Amino acid sequence: MFSPIKIKIDLKDLPHKCTRTLLLPEDITMLQLHFLIQESFGWLNAHLFEFSDNKGKAAIRVGVPDDFEDDFDFIEMAAKQDASKVKLKEKFLEETQGKAFWYWYDFGDDWWHHIKFLKVSQKDLNQFKEAPICIKAEGKCPPEDVGGPWGYAEFLEIIKNKKHPEHKETRIWYGLEKDEKYDETFVNLEDINFLLDEFYHSENWKNNSYELF
């Protein structure tokens, strides 16, 4: 059995920690990693994404192939590579010598995830059984389309203040039941791993489709 790849993903610019630590098959593609990030954080795969070696001017860009970038030849940027054809190990572990990299989700709300490689321990090897697994999780993922980190901070302020004029409306928008409280620290590791395992054992794992959800 091959040794897994271990990564820690940190969703940046939030008022609380939101991280996931994953053990991954070493032959994983960047598209497969995209879907595992979506599942482990609780995103809904509703927007475009991109992996890059730098948050600013990137030398490596991996994401959804498109044609519209040809209209922006005057902007100096690295060509975007197809995530379904790029392997995590080859591109971001070996080529960049394990340097931390970025996952950018939703080009409007701008959710930036910092990803770094971690050393695989003997305990990790004992836990890993071929399928992707989340071994540690902290913090709830923000709702989709909440307005990015700044909109999420405002959302938290409203949802926790019963006297706020938008409190009731925001509860309805998010879908909270009567008397149900929003806990930004809550995360269920068992539920995350159920979703990861289900995705890994589905036909979608190897079909290279960008529209699975």
C-alpha positions as CSV (number, residue, x, y, z in Angstrom):
1,M,0.0,0.0,0.0
2,F,1.3,3.4,-0.9
3,S,1.9,6.1,1.7
4,P,-0.9,8.8,1.8
5,I,-0.4,12.5,1.2
6,K,-1.2,14.5,4.3
7,I,-2.4,18.1,4.0
8,K,-3.9,20.8,6.3
9,I,-6.4,23.2,4.7
10,D,-7.0,26.5,6.5
11,L,-9.9,28.8,5.3
12,K,-8.4,32.2,5.8
13,D,-9.8,35.6,7.0
14,L,-12.5,34.3,9.3
15,P,-13.2,35.4,12.9
16,H,-12.8,31.7,14.0
17,K,-10.7,28.7,13.0
18,C,-11.9,26.7,10.1
19,T,-9.5,23.9,9.1
20,R,-9.5,20.4,7.8
21,T,-6.6,17.9,7.9
22,L,-6.8,15.1,5.3
23,L,-5.1,11.9,4.4
24,L,-5.2,11.4,0.6
25,P,-4.4,8.8,-2.0
26,E,-1.0,9.7,-3.5
27,D,-2.4,9.5,-7.1
28,I,-5.1,12.1,-6.5
29,T,-5.9,14.7,-9.2
30,M,-6.5,18.4,-8.4
31,L,-10.1,17.9,-9.5
32,Q,-10.6,15.1,-7.0
33,L,-9.0,17.3,-4.4
34,H,-11.4,20.1,-5.2
35,F,-14.4,17.9,-4.6
36,L,-12.8,16.5,-1.3
37,I,-12.4,20.1,-0.1
38,Q,-16.0,20.9,-1.0
39,E,-17.2,17.8,0.9
40,S,-15.0,18.2,3.9
41,F,-15.8,21.9,4.5
42,G,-19.4,21.9,3.5
43,W,-19.3,24.0,0.3
44,L,-21.9,23.2,-2.4
45,N,-19.8,23.2,-5.5
46,A,-21.7,26.2,-6.7
47,H,-18.9,28.4,-8.0
48,L,-15.6,28.2,-9.9
49,F,-12.3,27.4,-8.3
50,E,-8.6,27.6,-8.8
51,F,-5.4,26.2,-7.2
52,S,-2.2,28.3,-7.4
53,D,1.3,28.4,-6.0
54,N,0.8,32.0,-4.9
55,K,-2.1,34.1,-3.9
56,G,-0.8,37.0,-6.0
57,K,1.1,36.6,-9.2
58,A,1.0,32.8,-9.7
59,A,3.4,30.7,-11.8
60,I,1.1,27.7,-11.4
61,R,-2.7,27.9,-12.0
62,V,-4.9,24.8,-12.0
63,G,-8.7,24.8,-12.4
64,V,-11.6,24.6,-14.8
65,P,-10.5,24.9,-18.4
66,D,-12.0,27.8,-20.3
67,D,-11.7,29.8,-23.5
68,F,-12.5,33.3,-22.3
69,E,-8.9,33.8,-21.0
70,D,-7.8,34.1,-24.6
71,D,-9.5,37.5,-24.6
72,F,-7.1,38.7,-21.9
73,D,-3.8,38.0,-23.5
74,F,-2.6,41.5,-22.5
75,I,-2.7,40.4,-18.9
76,E,0.5,38.5,-17.9
77,M,-0.6,35.4,-16.2
78,A,0.3,31.7,-16.2
79,A,-1.8,29.5,-18.4
80,K,-4.5,27.6,-16.5
81,Q,-4.1,23.9,-16.4
82,D,-7.0,21.4,-16.4
83,A,-7.5,20.2,-12.8
84,S,-8.7,16.8,-14.1
85,K,-5.3,16.2,-15.8
86,V,-3.0,17.4,-13.0
87,K,-1.8,15.3,-10.1
88,L,-1.4,16.8,-6.7
89,K,1.8,14.8,-6.0
90,E,3.5,15.8,-9.3
91,K,2.5,19.5,-9.5
92,F,2.4,20.7,-5.9
93,L,4.5,18.2,-3.9
94,E,7.3,17.3,-6.3
95,E,7.5,20.3,-8.7
96,T,7.4,22.9,-6.0
97,Q,9.2,20.7,-3.4
98,G,6.2,20.7,-1.0
99,K,5.7,24.4,-0.8
100,A,2.3,25.5,0.6
101,F,-0.2,26.5,-2.0
102,W,-3.7,28.1,-2.3
103,Y,-7.2,27.0,-3.2
104,W,-9.5,29.9,-4.3
105,Y,-13.2,29.2,-4.3
106,D,-15.9,31.5,-5.6
107,F,-14.3,34.4,-7.5
108,G,-17.0,36.8,-6.1
109,D,-16.9,36.0,-2.4
110,D,-13.2,35.1,-2.6
111,W,-12.8,32.2,-0.2
112,W,-9.0,31.6,0.1
113,H,-7.8,28.3,1.5
114,H,-4.2,27.9,2.5
115,I,-2.9,24.3,2.0
116,K,0.3,22.9,3.4
117,F,1.8,19.5,3.4
118,L,2.4,17.7,6.7
119,K,4.6,14.8,7.6
120,V,2.8,11.4,7.6
121,S,3.1,9.7,11.0
122,Q,2.9,6.0,11.9
123,K,-0.5,6.7,13.3
124,D,-1.6,8.2,10.0
125,L,-0.3,5.0,8.2
126,N,-2.3,2.9,10.6
127,Q,-5.5,5.0,10.0
128,F,-5.2,5.2,6.2
129,K,-7.1,2.5,4.4
130,E,-6.9,3.8,0.8
131,A,-9.9,6.1,0.9
132,P,-9.5,9.8,1.7
133,I,-10.1,10.5,5.4
134,C,-10.4,13.7,7.5
135,I,-8.4,13.2,10.7
136,K,-9.0,16.6,12.2
137,A,-11.6,19.4,11.7
138,E,-12.1,22.7,13.3
139,G,-14.9,25.2,12.8
140,K,-18.1,25.4,10.7
141,C,-17.8,26.5,7.1
142,P,-19.6,29.8,6.2
143,P,-22.8,29.6,4.2
144,E,-22.6,29.9,0.4
145,D,-23.2,33.4,-1.1
146,V,-22.9,35.1,2.3
147,G,-20.6,37.8,0.9
148,G,-17.1,36.5,1.6
149,P,-15.2,36.9,4.9
150,W,-16.6,40.4,5.5
151,G,-20.2,39.3,4.8
152,Y,-19.7,36.3,7.0
153,A,-18.6,38.5,9.9
154,E,-21.7,40.6,9.5
155,F,-23.8,37.4,9.3
156,L,-22.4,36.2,12.6
157,E,-23.1,39.5,14.2
158,I,-26.7,39.4,13.1
159,I,-27.4,35.7,13.7
160,K,-26.2,36.0,17.3
161,N,-28.1,39.2,18.2
162,K,-31.8,38.6,18.7
163,K,-32.4,42.4,18.8
164,H,-30.8,43.0,15.4
165,P,-33.5,44.2,12.9
166,E,-32.3,41.6,10.4
167,H,-32.0,38.7,12.9
168,K,-35.3,36.9,12.0
169,E,-34.8,37.4,8.3
170,T,-31.3,36.0,8.4
171,R,-32.3,33.0,10.4
172,I,-34.9,32.2,7.8
173,W,-32.4,32.7,5.0
174,Y,-29.9,30.3,6.6
175,G,-32.6,27.8,7.5
176,L,-32.4,27.6,11.3
177,E,-35.3,25.9,13.0
178,K,-37.2,27.5,15.9
179,D,-34.9,27.9,19.0
180,E,-32.0,26.4,17.0
181,K,-28.7,28.3,17.6
182,Y,-25.9,28.9,15.1
183,D,-22.6,27.5,16.4
184,E,-19.6,28.5,14.3
185,T,-17.4,26.1,16.2
186,F,-19.4,23.0,15.6
187,V,-18.2,20.4,13.1
188,N,-19.0,16.7,12.8
189,L,-16.0,14.6,11.8
190,E,-18.0,11.5,11.4
191,D,-20.4,13.2,8.9
192,I,-17.4,14.6,7.0
193,N,-15.8,11.1,6.6
194,F,-19.1,9.6,5.6
195,L,-19.3,12.1,2.7
196,L,-15.6,11.5,1.7
197,D,-16.0,7.8,1.7
198,E,-19.2,7.9,-0.2
199,F,-17.7,10.1,-2.9
200,Y,-14.5,8.0,-3.1
201,H,-16.6,4.8,-3.7
202,S,-18.9,6.4,-6.2
203,E,-18.6,6.4,-10.0
204,N,-17.9,10.2,-9.8
205,W,-14.4,9.6,-8.3
206,K,-12.9,8.8,-11.7
207,N,-15.3,10.3,-14.2
208,N,-13.4,13.7,-14.5
209,S,-16.7,15.7,-14.5
210,Y,-16.8,19.2,-13.1
211,E,-20.5,19.1,-12.5
212,L,-21.1,16.4,-9.9
213,F,-23.3,18.1,-7.3
